[in-house]
């Protein structure tokens, strides 16, 4: 098969990247282009390649041997593993250029010369010097009348106006292509990808996410990035996103913000949601009370096994928190009535659906107190082989639960999300 010398960027995204011996290196996620020469074709500098570790690296185009319909092949299997960084005069084709507004002076389309068009794809081409350049641009028209709304035209780069670095920094760029790229990605991977973008573009994309999706992504970001994004969107939107986040993650963020700013966010939230956060903020962040979630799975003793399992199946509950259901006397909102014990999910699966959870209760389940420090919690989980544990106050009320991922988050360095995960699997 003859390797392609011309290809549209959108077709590159997702292709597997192979070494010369066919070994898989990763997948193409974007294309890095140089934008610092006004009036000249942008040079394609390289590919943003996502490794199996979910880290994105830069691979120069000179390393590309061939581009075929199902794969990109490199000259070598040895690549620089430093995390991708986009420099001031560079841009990500999918992340920044697609969905921008542009105009054309192509003589074949005189009726479109004064119309704002949307960039929907870029064609890149290899020259005789082996350099790759942006050669053509696919533009979508919104013109009504003789032309169908949304018709796509392809024009030479030299007939495109409005895609220089200065104009790309202006507000108003669309986000449809970027949202489509992120649609099937895990929240942690979306967070990493957003952190590679300039603040303006990152904030535009974040503002377009649904509340729940943005909440999931923010929970995978350092607090500095969280506060920056929340500060860039409408205050009511920010409050809705905070309500969709886990209370312990909101408490972590509020604890890092100036008191006045944190109070402004909390005041806009629903009182029931903000109350959970305020209770967490009463505890030191390096104790069980500061690390716990105030919304574990809770039922009363007369709940049936099927009712408890229905709570476990909630897709918004992570696997660690879903490993155990806590049993209390009413009320079941934290702080609850008297703590009676817990039922492991495996035990629920072995029981008839109509049985009551009170009949299979583990009343001797080990428990933490709100004041327990991080090192004690670490020894607790190691000793009892648990991934979730109840936090009980001095009056025997359940006030929350610590799950092992939140404990690890609290014990790792504050910048651990920004550290490369070399040698790890997906």
Secondary structure, DSSP 8 states (H G I E B T S, - for coil): ----SEEEHHHHTT-EEE-TTS-EEEEEEEEEEE--STTS--EEEEEEEEETTS-EEEEEGGGEEEEETTEEEES-S----SB----TTEEEIIIIITT-EEEE--GGGGGGTTS-EEEEEEEEEE-TTS-EEEEEEEEE----SSS-TT-EEEEEGGGEES-SHHHHTSS----HHHHHHHTTS-HHHHHHHHHTS-HHHHHHHHHHS-HHHHHHHHTTS-HHHHHHHHHHS-HHHHHHHHHHS-HHHHHHHHHHS-HHHHHHHHHHS-HHHHHHHHHHHTS-TTBHHHHSBS---EEETT-BHHHHHHHHT-TTS-TTGGGEEEEESS--SSS-SBEEEEEEHHHHHTS-TTSBGGGG-BTT--EE-TT-BHHHHHHHHHHHT-SEEEEE-TTSBEEEEEEHHHHHHHHS-TTGGGS--TT---
